[in-house]
Amino acid sequence: MKFQSLEPFVPSGSNFNGAKLFFQELGFKINWDAGGYIGFERDGCKFILQQYDNKEFAENLMINVKIDNAQEFWKFVVEKKLPERFGIKITAPTQQPYGKEVNLIDIAGVCWHFVE
């Protein structure tokens, strides 16, 4: 038996349509849309955006995404003005013991660790 993928359900927060647009702006493509659930994918990384608003849950959820260039990712987000447009937070790349990391807090409050 082989595990083939891991696709977490990620809460949208109170603005489901805004979250949907935000992830598209990050470069994720919609594979399927079932109303309150949307399957997103970019470069083989998948997750399911769920229309779910629970601030305490969202602010305690963290997702780690391996990337090939943290500086390039940070620059991409900043140049698209995603923090200003969507109210997200992002940190400049910092070196951690496990790799160079960019932290991004999405619309719902989920902390995404993009790690080179």
SULMO-V853736 format. One record per backbone hydrogen bond with DSSP energy under -1.0 kcal/mol. NH is the residue of the N-H (numbers start at 1). CO is the residue of the C=O. If there is no record, write none. Layout:
nh;co
NH;CO
NH;CO
This chain:
nh;co
10;48
12;50
13;52
19;15
20;16
21;17
22;18
23;19
24;20
25;21
26;22
27;24
28;23
29;41
31;39
32;39
34;37
36;34
38;49
39;32
40;47
41;29
42;45
45;42
47;40
48;8
49;38
50;10
51;36
52;50
58;54
59;55
60;57
61;58
63;111
65;113
67;115
73;69
74;70
75;71
76;72
77;73
78;74
79;75
80;76
81;78
82;77
85;81
86;82
87;83
89;105
91;103
94;101
96;99
99;96
101;94
102;114
104;112
105;89
106;110
111;61
112;104
113;63
114;102
115;65
116;100
